[in-house]
Amino acid sequence: MDTSETPVTTPPVEDKRVWKAGRLEPMPIRKLPDAPPSVHILGPTVFLVALGVGMGESYMWPRLVLLFGPEIRWLFLIGVTLQAVVMLEMARYAMATGESIFSGAARVFKPLMWFFFAVAILVYIWPGHLSAGAAAFEEITGIPWTVTAITGLILVGVVFSLAKVIYNVLENLLSLLIGALVVGTAVVAAMVGSWGDVVNTITGMFSFGYLPSEALSAAWFPVIVGACAFAGPSGMQQMWYTLHLRDSGAGMGVHIPRIRGLRHAGEEEAMPSRGFMFDTEDPAEMAKWRGWRRWVTFDALLLFWGVTMLVTISFTVIAQAAVRQNPGVRTVIQGDDREVALSAMADAVSSAGSSVLGVVFLGFIALIGLNATLGLFDSFSRGQADMTYNFVPGAKKLRMSHLYAGFLWGVIIFGILILLFGPADGPSGILDTLAFLSTFAMGAYCVTLLLVNNRMLPKPIRPRWWSNVIIGFGAVFYLGMLFYSLFAFGVVVG
């Protein structure tokens, strides 16, 4: 047979080059995918928004404004801006390698990663967010909050177990819920508030250095420290964002298989034991890298910073309107019972507008609890499964989806037991310790970021000096305020 016209195909030559980072397995060099358009609507940032827009934005900061005036919001501006820069630096490592920041920490020093593994278990297994949301739902419907909370936990497990690709389901669901929350709170704030409330809320963000004497007391300084930590996502939530980036296929995450629901675990491709690196000496690859950085910068500045700021402005305006309508609510808000305070705010909102608005306000609180639970349970399970799969001997005999399901249903079963037989937020005797660890983790991940990005990445894609200064400031900001609170007043974040 004449084969002279038969085309001869030569298999592509595999690039044998690797990038050595730390003492773990080197990363093979692969192609960086083309970046999507910078301007977009949906993306992995929706997870940070869902985790970040919680009781800090809806309760803690409105309460501080009512107590100390809108000028106290300069601390919120610093907190949420710092979180935006942290988000960009978390994304740097995840998009450059396809690895989570936990793997980056292990490349620096394995015990550093295990510290975060332990903190996640200590802090995030308590169903506190869902309990607060369920309590608000009880105010609306009369259904006992424990019934709603347990039903919600089981529903979360079923949805994630049946999903073909968990990331896709969660991104679409959270985008819908966050959209409703942002638009709804803005509409209610416009109906019950005034332009004066808006102006006071915004201008207060620029009163840098304002701290009245009462704010420096043992009663309120720890609360302010906690509020600064909760200006956006707190604790380890920024670290989990690197896993969501990977599953979204951002940057080198495109080379890593995505986690599937338990029902579809058999369809999951084998997970590599390490990430990948692109050729940072290739101008075409670096052009694509700059495209990815523009993409995630849009996420950080507009979607994360902007949405978080808008929601907290809306809740602060609602709180000011509530106090103006019913001055007695100020005394309630000053207390520590956030459920009672939020109910009082709902009643005041009803007085300012209509009874429907009070119901809508409580609906927002229930929505926040659902958002946080969906995001936290997925993120916790995703992070623990990632560390277990990569660093626990023998764990690779299981699929990543199996490990994810194990941690997910483990935390759900634990949550149900706590809801039925114990305090929903966890044993009261260790709450201060848990809060301490949550804020301490934020200072620790700033230090970890500096080490990972400046030691584990090639020089052309390492952070700029100003980014390192901001992240270093973050470490001092979180750890400094936390330890000052501990040693000056003998208390930690509450």
RODO-2510 file (C-alpha; in nm, 4 decimals, decimal comma):
residues 494
     n   res          X          Y          Z
     1     m     0,0000     0,0000     0,0000
     2     d     0,1303     0,3422    -0,0957
     3     t     0,1754     0,5494     0,2200
     4     s     0,3579     0,8399     0,0639
     5     e     0,0513     1,0629     0,0989
     6     t    -0,0343     0,9463     0,4503
     7     p     0,0310     1,2264     0,6994
     8     v     0,2758     1,1348     0,9693
     9     t     0,1801     1,2593     1,3169
    10     t     0,4495     1,3068     1,5739
    11     p     0,3412     1,2978     1,9363
    12     p     0,4107     1,6216     2,1197
    13     v     0,7353     1,6277     2,3089
    14     e     0,6668     1,6397     2,6801
    15     d     0,8334     1,9269     2,8619
    16     k     1,0600     1,7630     3,1173
    17     r     1,1423     2,0854     3,2996
    18     v     1,0223     2,1321     3,6571
    19     w     1,0050     2,4087     3,9152
    20     k     1,1525     2,3103     4,2499
    21     a     0,9814     2,4703     4,5487
    22     g     1,0605     2,3637     4,9022
    23     r     1,1216     1,9999     4,9895
    24     l     0,8102     1,8612     4,8264
    25     e     0,7783     1,7125     4,4796
    26     p     0,8807     1,9579     4,2026
    27     m     0,6120     2,1068     3,9785
    28     p     0,6222     2,0128     3,6076
    29     i     0,6168     2,2999     3,3600
    30     r     0,2873     2,3225     3,1692
    31     k     0,1089     2,5801     2,9561
    32     l    -0,0889     2,8563     3,1238
    33     p    -0,4407     2,8830     2,9742
    34     d    -0,5614     3,2063     2,8195
    35     a    -0,7216     3,4437     3,0681
    36     p    -1,0937     3,5232     3,0360
    37     p    -1,2136     3,8844     2,9953
    38     s    -1,1308     4,0977     3,2982
    39     v    -1,4876     4,2276     3,3355
    40     h    -1,7206     3,9476     3,4448
    41     i    -2,0127     3,8797     3,6757
    42     l    -1,9719     3,5363     3,8301
    43     g    -1,6572     3,3797     3,9669
    44     p    -1,4947     3,2163     4,2691
    45     t    -1,5139     3,5470     4,4583
    46     v    -1,8798     3,4713     4,5235
    47     f    -1,7581     3,2259     4,7896
    48     l    -1,5662     3,4972     4,9738
    49     v    -1,8634     3,7323     4,9532
    50     a    -2,0953     3,4612     5,0875
    51     l    -1,8540     3,3854     5,3711
    52     g    -1,7676     3,7487     5,4352
    53     v    -2,1146     3,9043     5,4417
    54     g    -2,2276     3,7782     5,7795
    55     m    -2,2846     3,8961     6,1333
    56     g    -1,9934     4,1400     6,1071
    57     e    -2,1649     4,3390     5,8317
    58     s    -2,5234     4,2944     5,9506
    59     y    -2,4753     4,3304     6,3257
    60     m    -2,1266     4,4025     6,4625
    61     w    -2,0440     4,7110     6,2552
    62     p    -2,3921     4,8691     6,2715
    63     r    -2,3742     4,8242     6,6486
    64     l    -2,0334     4,9948     6,6694
    65     v    -2,1599     5,2855     6,4588
    66     l    -2,4550     5,3323     6,6937
    67     l    -2,2291     5,3191     6,9981
    68     f    -1,9338     5,5297     6,8825
    69     g    -2,0589     5,7132     6,5762
    70     p    -1,9949     5,6556     6,2043
    71     e    -1,6336     5,7749     6,2466
    72     i    -1,5460     5,4286     6,3838
    73     r    -1,5899     5,2891     6,0327
    74     w    -1,2355     5,3865     5,9350
    75     l    -1,1342     5,0576     6,0949
    76     f    -1,3791     4,8735     5,8696
    77     l    -1,2280     5,0437     5,5643
    78     i    -0,8810     4,9250     5,6669
    79     g    -1,0069     4,5750     5,7420
    80     v    -1,1943     4,5150     5,4161
    81     t    -0,9207     4,6777     5,2033
    82     l    -0,6592     4,4602     5,3701
    83     q    -0,8749     4,1558     5,2960
    84     a    -0,8916     4,2538     4,9279
    85     v    -0,5106     4,2610     4,9078
    86     v    -0,4917     3,9281     5,0932
    87     m    -0,7327     3,7864     4,8364
    88     l    -0,5070     3,8989     4,5516
    89     e    -0,2019     3,7409     4,7146
    90     m    -0,3832     3,4156     4,7909
    91     a    -0,4831     3,4074     4,4236
    92     r    -0,1227     3,4648     4,3157
    93     y    -0,0030     3,1289     4,4448
    94     a    -0,3171     2,9338     4,3550
    95     m    -0,3308     3,0579     3,9947
    96     a     0,0436     3,0183     3,9399
    97     t     0,0579     2,6571     4,0631
    98     g    -0,2922     2,5054     4,0820
    99     e    -0,2111     2,4205     4,4452
   100     s    -0,3938     2,5407     4,7530
   101     i    -0,2205     2,7743     4,9955
   102     f    -0,2117     2,4776     5,2348
   103     s     0,0215     2,2932     4,9972
   104     g     0,2251     2,6131     4,9698
   105     a     0,2518     2,6250     5,3493
   106     a     0,3642     2,2607     5,3529
   107     r     0,6366     2,3459     5,1007
   108     v     0,7656     2,6045     5,3482
   109     f     0,7229     2,3999     5,6679
   110     k     0,4820     2,1076     5,7073
   111     p     0,3874     2,1800     6,0717
   112     l     0,2630     2,5200     5,9523
   113     m     0,0057     2,3441     5,7360
   114     w    -0,0963     2,1105     6,0177
   115     f    -0,1561     2,4140     6,2384
   116     f    -0,4244     2,5317     5,9960
   117     f    -0,5660     2,1782     5,9723
   118     a    -0,6165     2,1735     6,3509
   119     v    -0,7535     2,5293     6,3695
   120     a    -1,0146     2,4476     6,1057
   121     i    -1,1467     2,1590     6,3145
   122     l    -1,1493     2,3615     6,6360
   123     v    -1,3191     2,6692     6,4902
   124     y    -1,5447     2,5673     6,2031
   125     i    -1,7334     2,2578     6,3126
   126     w    -1,9882     2,4562     6,5196
   127     p    -2,3186     2,5371     6,3379
   128     g    -2,3398     2,8915     6,4773
   129     h    -2,4131     3,0747     6,1511
   130     l    -2,6978     2,8448     6,0594
   131     s    -2,8388     2,8721     6,4130
   132     a    -2,8555     3,2518     6,3886
   133     g    -3,0253     3,2312     6,0501
   134     a    -3,2686     2,9671     6,1736
   135     a    -3,3590     3,1852     6,4734
   136     a    -3,4492     3,4675     6,2342
   137     f    -3,6539     3,2229     6,0254
   138     e    -3,8417     3,1209     6,3419
   139     e    -3,9377     3,4858     6,3974
   140     i    -4,0959     3,4843     6,0505
   141     t    -4,2645     3,1434     6,0421
   142     g    -4,2904     3,0202     6,4005
   143     i    -4,1108     2,6978     6,3040
   144     p    -3,8701     2,6036     6,5883
   145     w    -3,5195     2,7089     6,4942
   146     t    -3,3701     2,3697     6,5756
   147     v    -3,6002     2,2020     6,3210
   148     t    -3,5016     2,4526     6,0524
   149     a    -3,1305     2,4263     6,1358
   150     i    -3,1239     2,0447     6,1282
   151     t    -3,3251     2,0385     5,8059
   152     g    -3,0829     2,2909     5,6568
   153     l    -2,7809     2,0803     5,7541
   154     i    -2,9233     1,7658     5,5964
   155     l    -3,0270     1,9585     5,2851
   156     v    -2,6726     2,0953     5,2424
   157     g    -2,5303     1,7432     5,2621
   158     v    -2,7794     1,5996     5,0141
   159     v    -2,7282     1,8803     4,7597
   160     f    -2,3499     1,8506     4,7704
   161     s    -2,3593     1,4706     4,7589
   162     l    -2,5845     1,4612     4,4513
   163     a    -2,4021     1,7349     4,2585
   164     k    -2,2001     1,6229     3,9590
   165     v    -1,9435     1,9005     4,0098
   166     i    -1,9845     2,0641     4,3498
   167     y    -1,8208     2,3918     4,2488
   168     n    -2,0708     2,4588     3,9688
   169     v    -2,3748     2,4010     4,1894
   170     l    -2,2389     2,6122     4,4721
   171     e    -2,1307     2,9041     4,2538
   172     n    -2,4715     2,9276     4,0867
   173     l    -2,6628     2,8935     4,4137
   174     l    -2,4528     3,1459     4,6058
   175     s    -2,4618     3,3940     4,3171
   176     l    -2,8409     3,3877     4,3293
   177     l    -2,8552     3,4248     4,7080
   178     i    -2,5924     3,7004     4,7216
   179     g    -2,7682     3,8906     4,4436
   180     a    -3,0947     3,8797     4,6373
   181     l    -2,9180     3,9936     4,9549
   182     v    -2,7364     4,2869     4,7930
   183     v    -3,0382     4,4193     4,6040
   184     g    -3,2822     4,3544     4,8864
   185     t    -3,0835     4,5238     5,1629
   186     a    -3,0182     4,8259     4,9393
   187     v    -3,3911     4,8601     4,8655
   188     v    -3,4892     4,8354     5,2344
   189     a    -3,2162     5,0835     5,3320
   190     a    -3,3452     5,3269     5,0685
   191     m    -3,7010     5,2922     5,2014
   192     v    -3,6320     5,3395     5,5731
   193     g    -3,3076     5,5449     5,5765
   194     s    -3,2156     5,8945     5,4683
   195     w    -2,9409     6,0471     5,2582
   196     g    -2,7973     6,1828     5,5819
   197     d    -2,7561     5,8262     5,7120
   198     v    -2,5758     5,7271     5,3926
   199     v    -2,3471     6,0307     5,3992
   200     n    -2,2590     5,9768     5,7675
   201     t    -2,1877     5,6103     5,7058
   202     i    -1,9573     5,6791     5,4106
   203     t    -1,7727     5,9846     5,5447
   204     g    -1,7085     5,8058     5,8732
   205     m    -1,4757     5,5690     5,6873
   206     f    -1,2209     5,8474     5,6476
   207     s    -1,1935     5,9573     6,0114
   208     f    -0,8616     5,7797     6,0502
   209     g    -0,7362     5,7520     6,4066
   210     y    -1,0733     5,8161     6,5722
   211     l    -1,1046     5,6047     6,8886
   212     p    -1,3160     5,7433     7,1750
   213     s    -1,2097     5,6555     7,5276
   214     e    -1,4973     5,4091     7,5708
   215     a    -1,3710     5,2127     7,2694
   216     l    -1,0435     5,1483     7,4522
   217     s    -1,2180     4,9873     7,7501
   218     a    -1,2057     4,6201     7,8442
   219     a    -1,5745     4,5937     7,7533
   220     w    -1,5476     4,7210     7,3968
   221     f    -1,1911     4,6974     7,2652
   222     p    -1,2095     4,3170     7,2230
   223     v    -1,5385     4,3683     7,0373
   224     i    -1,3661     4,6157     6,8032
   225     v    -1,0827     4,3683     6,7455
   226     g    -1,3397     4,1030     6,6551
   227     a    -1,5216     4,3452     6,4245
   228     c    -1,1964     4,4258     6,2430
   229     a    -1,1394     4,0550     6,1920
   230     f    -1,4959     4,0191     6,0611
   231     a    -1,4653     4,3034     5,8082
   232     g    -1,5107     4,0589     5,5262
   233     p    -1,4207     3,6884     5,5509
   234     s    -1,2575     3,5928     5,8780
   235     g    -1,0381     3,3119     6,0014
   236     m    -0,9328     3,0675     5,7300
   237     q    -1,1903     3,1658     5,4701
   238     q    -0,9346     3,3416     5,2504
   239     m    -0,7214     3,0257     5,2493
   240     w    -1,0132     2,8148     5,1287
   241     y    -1,0620     3,0626     4,8456
   242     t    -0,7498     2,9151     4,6828
   243     l    -0,9332     2,5820     4,6516
   244     h    -1,2332     2,7476     4,4885
   245     l    -1,0010     2,9217     4,2450
   246     r    -0,8518     2,5854     4,1565
   247     d    -1,1896     2,4227     4,0975
   248     s    -1,2958     2,7165     3,8821
   249     g    -1,0019     2,6414     3,6505
   250     a    -0,8309     2,9737     3,7201
   251     g    -0,4731     2,9855     3,5939
   252     m    -0,2862     2,6571     3,6408
   253     g    -0,5903     2,5210     3,8234
   254     v    -0,7098     2,4166     3,4779
   255     h    -0,4722     2,1189     3,5034
   256     i    -0,6278     1,9920     3,8303
   257     p    -0,9445     1,7722     3,8267
   258     r    -1,2499     1,9125     4,0032
   259     i    -1,4151     1,7605     4,3098
   260     r    -1,7377     1,5751     4,2329
   261     g    -2,0333     1,4904     4,4527
   262     l    -2,0416     1,1519     4,6243
   263     r    -2,2903     1,0149     4,3706
   264     h    -2,0488     1,0954     4,0853
   265     a    -1,7230     1,0147     4,2679
   266     g    -1,6489     0,7316     4,0242
   267     e    -1,6199     0,9844     3,7398
   268     e    -1,3431     1,1797     3,9109
   269     e    -1,0028     1,1825     3,7450
   270     a    -0,6961     1,0974     3,9501
   271     m    -0,5660     1,3946     4,1443
   272     p    -0,1986     1,4813     4,0884
   273     s     0,0212     1,4825     4,3963
   274     r     0,1492     1,8343     4,3188
   275     g     0,0628     2,1403     4,1170
   276     f     0,2182     2,2772     3,8007
   277     m     0,4169     2,5844     3,7018
   278     f     0,4249     2,7795     3,3758
   279     d     0,7350     2,9077     3,1982
   280     t     0,7922     3,2503     3,3517
   281     e     1,0750     3,3173     3,1017
   282     d     0,8340     3,2980     2,8061
   283     p     0,6939     3,6464     2,7156
   284     a     0,3732     3,4898     2,5766
   285     e     0,3133     3,3026     2,9025
   286     m     0,3803     3,6155     3,1077
   287     a     0,1293     3,8069     2,8928
   288     k    -0,1328     3,5454     2,9797
   289     w    -0,0329     3,5697     3,3468
   290     r    -0,0918     3,9462     3,3438
   291     g    -0,4368     3,8751     3,1968
   292     w    -0,5183     3,6442     3,4860
   293     r    -0,3994     3,9077     3,7350
   294     r    -0,6311     4,1652     3,5749
   295     w    -0,9164     3,9139     3,5995
   296     v    -0,8682     3,8481     3,9708
   297     t    -0,8047     4,2183     4,0452
   298     f    -1,1481     4,2980     3,9018
   299     d    -1,2887     4,0301     4,1338
   300     a    -1,1081     4,1730     4,4357
   301     l    -1,1897     4,5403     4,3846
   302     l    -1,5396     4,5418     4,2385
   303     l    -1,7045     4,2150     4,3353
   304     f    -1,5438     4,1494     4,6743
   305     w    -1,4594     4,4969     4,8069
   306     g    -1,7567     4,6660     4,6425
   307     v    -2,0281     4,4154     4,7346
   308     t    -1,9052     4,3767     5,0930
   309     m    -1,8958     4,7549     5,1332
   310     l    -2,2421     4,8007     4,9830
   311     v    -2,4051     4,5439     5,2103
   312     t    -2,2516     4,6812     5,5298
   313     i    -2,3504     5,0372     5,4297
   314     s    -2,7074     4,9163     5,3769
   315     f    -2,7241     4,7422     5,7160
   316     t    -2,5688     5,0424     5,8924
   317     v    -2,8266     5,2766     5,7348
   318     i    -3,1045     5,0376     5,8429
   319     a    -2,9697     5,0331     6,1995
   320     q    -2,9540     5,4138     6,2164
   321     a    -3,3108     5,4387     6,0862
   322     a    -3,4235     5,1820     6,3412
   323     v    -3,2754     5,3766     6,6314
   324     r    -3,4210     5,7019     6,5046
   325     q    -3,7638     5,5393     6,4854
   326     n    -3,7338     5,3635     6,8213
   327     p    -3,4561     5,5035     7,0459
   328     g    -3,5061     5,2168     7,2905
   329     v    -3,3552     4,9741     7,0430
   330     r    -3,0123     5,1288     7,1108
   331     t    -3,0065     4,9752     7,4589
   332     v    -3,0891     4,6345     7,3162
   333     i    -2,8246     4,6624     7,0443
   334     q    -2,5620     4,7492     7,3073
   335     g    -2,6103     4,4054     7,4608
   336     d    -2,4463     4,0805     7,3639
   337     d    -2,7594     3,8991     7,2431
   338     r    -2,7413     3,9445     6,8697
   339     e    -3,0694     3,7589     6,8047
   340     v    -3,2639     3,9936     7,0339
   341     a    -3,0906     4,2956     6,8843
   342     l    -3,1725     4,1893     6,5294
   343     s    -3,5365     4,1253     6,6234
   344     a    -3,5530     4,4721     6,7757
   345     m    -3,4063     4,6185     6,4567
   346     a    -3,6681     4,4289     6,2548
   347     d    -3,9463     4,5763     6,4706
   348     a    -3,8036     4,9252     6,4275
   349     v    -3,7777     4,8734     6,0510
   350     s    -4,1426     4,7704     6,0511
   351     s    -4,2299     5,0941     6,2304
   352     a    -4,0291     5,2970     5,9825
   353     g    -4,1864     5,1325     5,6790
   354     s    -4,4351     4,8475     5,7088
   355     s    -4,4654     4,5108     5,8797
   356     v    -4,3568     4,3494     5,5535
   357     l    -4,0180     4,5234     5,5740
   358     g    -3,9554     4,3773     5,9194
   359     v    -4,0191     4,0295     5,7823
   360     v    -3,7925     4,1010     5,4859
   361     f    -3,5160     4,2195     5,7215
   362     l    -3,5331     3,8940     5,9200
   363     g    -3,5348     3,7089     5,5901
   364     f    -3,2006     3,8703     5,5099
   365     i    -3,0566     3,7410     5,8366
   366     a    -3,1832     3,3914     5,7587
   367     l    -3,0301     3,4232     5,4114
   368     i    -2,6948     3,5244     5,5609
   369     g    -2,7025     3,2151     5,7823
   370     l    -2,7739     2,9928     5,4809
   371     n    -2,5039     3,1595     5,2681
   372     a    -2,2441     3,1197     5,5411
   373     t    -2,3378     2,7572     5,6072
   374     l    -2,3209     2,6584     5,2400
   375     g    -1,9866     2,8324     5,2004
   376     l    -1,8306     2,7230     5,5277
   377     f    -1,9284     2,3562     5,5132
   378     d    -1,8100     2,3231     5,1550
   379     s    -1,4887     2,5134     5,2262
   380     f    -1,4092     2,3241     5,5453
   381     s    -1,4637     1,9875     5,3753
   382     r    -1,2667     2,0964     5,0679
   383     g    -0,9695     2,2206     5,2733
   384     q    -0,9498     1,9219     5,5070
   385     a    -0,9858     1,6782     5,2173
   386     d    -0,7075     1,8541     5,0257
   387     m    -0,4636     1,8358     5,3166
   388     t    -0,5593     1,4786     5,4028
   389     y    -0,5276     1,3532     5,0442
   390     n    -0,1872     1,5100     4,9879
   391     f    -0,0204     1,4646     5,3260
   392     v    -0,1780     1,1756     5,5201
   393     p    -0,0080     0,8422     5,4343
   394     g    -0,2444     0,6054     5,2572
   395     a    -0,5112     0,8674     5,1921
   396     k    -0,4555     0,8501     4,8160
   397     k    -0,6167     0,5070     4,8184
   398     l    -0,9427     0,7026     4,8398
   399     r    -1,0736     0,9553     4,5912
   400     m    -1,0754     1,3234     4,6808
   401     s    -1,4562     1,3149     4,6475
   402     h    -1,4765     1,0421     4,9126
   403     l    -1,2640     1,2408     5,1554
   404     y    -1,4695     1,5541     5,0863
   405     a    -1,7928     1,3632     5,1561
   406     g    -1,6476     1,2169     5,4740
   407     f    -1,5568     1,5561     5,6186
   408     l    -1,8855     1,7080     5,4966
   409     w    -2,1113     1,4495     5,6568
   410     g    -1,8889     1,4376     5,9638
   411     v    -1,9363     1,8083     6,0292
   412     i    -2,3097     1,7782     5,9512
   413     i    -2,3612     1,4929     6,1971
   414     f    -2,1590     1,6774     6,4611
   415     g    -2,3691     1,9895     6,4000
   416     i    -2,6939     1,7973     6,4418
   417     l    -2,5723     1,6477     6,7706
   418     i    -2,4740     1,9936     6,8971
   419     l    -2,8108     2,1394     6,7943
   420     l    -2,9959     1,8604     6,9752
   421     f    -2,7838     1,8140     7,2851
   422     g    -2,5491     2,1106     7,3266
   423     p    -2,5108     2,4859     7,2782
   424     a    -2,5347     2,5682     6,9076
   425     d    -2,2247     2,7866     6,9029
   426     g    -2,0120     2,5263     7,0790
   427     p    -1,9283     2,4724     7,4458
   428     s    -1,9206     2,8119     7,6139
   429     g    -1,6054     2,7269     7,8062
   430     i    -1,3921     2,7252     7,4892
   431     l    -1,5611     2,9986     7,2845
   432     d    -1,3003     3,2595     7,3745
   433     t    -1,0250     3,0195     7,2761
   434     l    -1,1943     2,9488     6,9426
   435     a    -1,2370     3,3196     6,8712
   436     f    -0,8725     3,3742     6,9601
   437     l    -0,7661     3,1011     6,7194
   438     s    -0,9826     3,2438     6,4418
   439     t    -0,8224     3,5868     6,4634
   440     f    -0,4791     3,4406     6,5288
   441     a    -0,5178     3,2367     6,2086
   442     m    -0,5608     3,5613     6,0128
   443     g    -0,2314     3,6975     6,1394
   444     a    -0,0718     3,3585     6,0780
   445     y    -0,1941     3,3372     5,7192
   446     c    -0,0477     3,6810     5,6480
   447     v     0,2919     3,5523     5,7611
   448     t     0,2360     3,2326     5,5609
   449     l     0,1523     3,4340     5,2487
   450     l     0,4752     3,6291     5,2742
   451     l     0,6790     3,3098     5,3047
   452     v     0,4985     3,1160     5,0321
   453     n     0,4794     3,3860     4,7656
   454     n     0,8316     3,5177     4,8190
   455     r     1,0081     3,1831     4,8530
   456     m     0,8060     2,9280     4,6551
   457     l     0,7321     3,1253     4,3356
   458     p     0,9712     3,2214     4,0537
   459     k     1,1030     3,5776     4,0826
   460     p     0,9129     3,7190     3,7814
   461     i     0,5752     3,6493     3,9476
   462     r     0,6562     3,7249     4,3096
   463     p     0,4676     4,0078     4,4846
   464     r     0,5690     4,3719     4,4503
   465     w     0,7270     4,5407     4,7519
   466     w     0,4138     4,7397     4,8329
   467     s     0,2051     4,4219     4,8423
   468     n     0,4493     4,2657     5,0870
   469     v     0,4302     4,5785     5,3038
   470     i     0,0486     4,5611     5,3150
   471     i     0,0457     4,1896     5,3987
   472     g     0,3116     4,2495     5,6648
   473     f     0,0951     4,5283     5,8048
   474     g    -0,1923     4,2780     5,8132
   475     a     0,0087     4,0403     6,0300
   476     v     0,0935     4,3238     6,2712
   477     f    -0,2649     4,4576     6,2577
   478     y    -0,4352     4,1284     6,3498
   479     l    -0,1772     3,9867     6,5872
   480     g    -0,0928     4,3225     6,7453
   481     m    -0,4539     4,4144     6,8262
   482     l    -0,5273     4,0623     6,9427
   483     f    -0,2338     4,0368     7,1827
   484     y    -0,2867     4,3930     7,3073
   485     s    -0,6430     4,2960     7,3933
   486     l    -0,5178     3,9812     7,5638
   487     f    -0,2463     4,1424     7,7742
   488     a    -0,4049     4,4820     7,8401
   489     f    -0,7500     4,3555     7,9317
   490     g    -0,7030     3,9848     7,9908
   491     v    -0,9575     3,8997     7,7225
   492     v    -0,9516     3,7906     7,3607
   493     v    -1,1972     3,8436     7,0778
   494     g    -1,5541     3,7706     7,1728
***
